[in-house]
């Protein structure tokens, strides 16, 4: 988690809202200790949303774990409401399986991930409360357009 001293150091270099973006990841809240071992507990990570008045803080539900992440949908909804989260990214787990989508940042324009139906259910639920995207680059591009 960032602290105010970190923010103070960073903030002096930020020239416009959206230049610095913090992505707060979570694949599970209730089963964090099982699926996200050796990471900060969700409550500690979620405290970073208090910095959203200084720079965008994005809820990053990536990677969505099949039959796991969706179980916490009501907890994610409560989180979005309590911190007034504006942007969420929901995405697939990266794997060795080649996706049909092509990307510009890969040397051979390929991306590897397993898409699951849970992602779409989560997106449909959360988009009732905030802006939901499939790629972090979509949020970055949106914030660039807002500033310019």
C-alpha positions in Angstrom: 0.0 0.0 0.0 1.2 3.5 -0.7 1.5 5.9 2.1 1.3 9.7 2.2 5.1 10.1 2.0 5.1 8.0 -1.2 2.3 10.1 -2.6 4.0 13.4 -1.7 7.1 12.3 -3.6 5.1 11.1 -6.6 2.6 14.0 -6.6 5.2 16.7 -7.1 6.0 15.1 -10.5 2.5 14.6 -11.7 1.6 17.3 -14.2 -2.0 16.2 -15.0 -4.7 13.8 -13.7 -4.1 10.5 -15.4 -0.4 10.8 -15.9 0.0 8.4 -13.0 -2.5 5.5 -12.6 -2.6 3.0 -9.8 -4.1 -0.4 -10.5 -5.2 -2.3 -7.4 -5.5 -6.0 -8.2 -7.8 -8.6 -6.7 -8.8 -12.0 -7.8 -10.7 -12.9 -4.6 -11.6 -11.2 -1.4 -13.1 -14.1 0.7 -10.6 -16.7 -0.5 -7.6 -14.4 -0.8 -5.4 -16.6 1.5 -5.9 -19.6 -0.8 -5.5 -18.0 -4.2 -3.3 -15.0 -3.6 -0.8 -16.2 -1.2 2.2 -13.9 -0.3 0.3 -10.8 -1.2 -1.1 -8.0 0.9 -4.6 -8.7 2.3 -7.4 -7.1 0.2 -8.4 -4.7 2.9 -4.9 -3.2 2.9 -4.7 -3.0 -0.9 -8.2 -1.4 -1.0 -7.1 1.4 1.3 -5.2 2.8 -1.8 -8.6 3.9 -3.2 -8.5 6.9 -0.8 -5.8 8.4 -3.1 -8.2 8.7 -6.0 -8.7 12.4 -5.5 -5.0 12.8 -6.5 -4.8 10.3 -9.3 -6.9 7.5 -10.8 -7.0 4.3 -8.8 -8.4 1.4 -10.7 -9.9 -1.8 -9.4 -8.1 -4.5 -11.4 -10.1 -7.8 -11.3 -7.5 -9.7 -13.2 -7.2 -12.5 -13.4 -10.8 -13.7 -13.0 -10.7 -17.1 -11.5 -13.3 -19.5 -12.6 -16.0 -20.1 -10.0 -14.0 -18.0 -7.5 -14.0 -14.3 -8.3 -17.7 -14.2 -9.0 -18.5 -15.5 -5.5 -17.3 -12.1 -4.2 -19.4 -10.0 -6.5 -21.4 -8.5 -3.7 -18.2 -7.6 -1.8 -16.8 -5.9 -4.9 -20.1 -4.0 -5.4 -19.8 -2.8 -1.8 -16.2 -1.8 -2.3 -17.1 0.2 -5.4 -19.9 2.0 -3.6 -17.9 2.7 -0.4 -14.9 4.2 -2.3 -16.9 5.6 -5.2 -14.7 3.7 -7.6 -15.0 5.0 -11.2 -13.1 2.4 -13.2 -12.7 -1.3 -13.1 -10.8 -3.6 -15.4 -12.0 -7.2 -15.6 -9.9 -9.7 -17.4 -8.7 -13.2 -18.1 -5.9 -15.3 -16.7 -2.9 -15.4 -19.0 -1.9 -18.9 -20.1 -0.1 -20.8 -22.9 -3.2 -20.9 -25.0 -3.3 -18.5 -27.9 -6.2 -16.1 -28.0 -7.9 -15.0 -31.2 -7.3 -11.3 -30.3 -4.2 -9.7 -31.7 -2.2 -7.0 -29.8 0.3 -4.4 -30.8 2.7 -4.9 -27.9 3.7 -8.5 -28.7 6.5 -9.3 -31.2 4.2 -11.6 -33.2 0.9 -9.7 -32.3 -0.5 -12.6 -30.2 -1.9 -12.7 -26.8 -2.3 -15.8 -24.6 -5.2 -16.1 -22.1 -8.2 -18.2 -21.1 -11.4 -16.3 -21.3 -14.2 -17.6 -19.0 -17.9 -16.8 -18.8 -17.6 -15.5 -15.3 -15.9 -12.4 -16.7 -19.0 -11.4 -18.6 -21.3 -11.9 -15.7 -19.0 -9.8 -13.5 -18.8 -7.1 -16.1 -22.6 -7.0 -16.5 -23.1 -6.7 -12.7 -20.4 -4.0 -12.1 -21.2 -1.8 -15.1 -24.4 -0.9 -13.3 -22.2 0.9 -10.8 -19.1 2.2 -12.7 -17.2 2.1 -15.9 -15.9 -1.4 -16.7 -13.2 -2.3 -19.2 -11.5 -5.5 -20.5 -8.0 -4.0 -20.8 -6.0 -1.6 -18.7 -4.9 0.1 -21.9 -8.6 1.1 -22.5 -8.6 3.0 -19.2 -5.3 4.6 -19.9 -6.5 5.8 -23.4 -9.7 7.1 -21.9 -7.9 9.2 -19.3 -5.6 10.6 -22.0 -8.6 11.7 -24.0 -10.2 13.3 -20.9 -7.1 15.3 -20.2 -6.5 16.5 -23.8 
